[in-house]
Amino acid sequence: MDWESAFIAVGVLLGEPVEVVRASLGPTIPPSASRLLSRLEAPSRESRAQALARVLAGVAVALDDARLA
């Protein structure tokens, strides 16, 4: 997982608007992070929740792996 996607997911989880998170990444956004931003701007609440949960699950696994290392 790229750090940009993790940054986006955690920022949105903490309540930052998607537009603010997008702007904080600057002009060059990797394709995977760009796809996540698009999904987080979807009209469907379910789609947004699924996109966020998918990335946050990866963040949780990475944190857990780091703790065990």
N, C-alpha and C positions, 0 to 999 in steps of 0.2 A: 504494500500500500504506500502510495506517495504521501509525503507530509502535507501537501496541499489539501488533499481530500480529508485527511484527519483534522487539519486546521479548520476547514469549512464545517465539518460535522460537529466538532466541539463548539465552535463559535455559534452555530445555529442552535445547538442544544442549550447553550447558556443564554439564548435570547437575542442574539444579534440578528438584525434583519439580513436577509440573503444579499441585498444590494450592498450593504456595508462590508460584509465579508468578501464579496467579489471585488470591491474597490480596494480593499486592503492587500489583495494579492498582486496588484499591479497589472501591467499590460500582457504579460506572458503567463498564460494558465495552461497547464498540461491537459491533454484531451480527457483523461479520466476525471480530473477535477471539474472540467468544463461540463462534462456529462452530468456529474453530480449536481452542479449548480442548476442546470436545466431541469433536472428531476425535482429539485427543491422549489422550483418556481412553477411546478405543475398545478393545475387547478384542483386536482384530486388530493384530498387530505391523506387518503390511503397511500397514494403513490409517493407523496412526500415522506410519510412515516416509514415506508419500506426502504426508501433510499437512505434515509438517515440511520435506520436500524442496521442496515447492511454494513455501512462504514463503521458505525460505533461498535458493532460486534468485532470487527477486525482490530479496532483500537484496543478494546478490552483484552483480546487475545494477545496482542503485542505487549501490553502492559503486564499481563500475567506471565508471559514468556520471559520478559526482562527481569521480573522478580525472582524467577527460578534460576536464572543464569548466574 
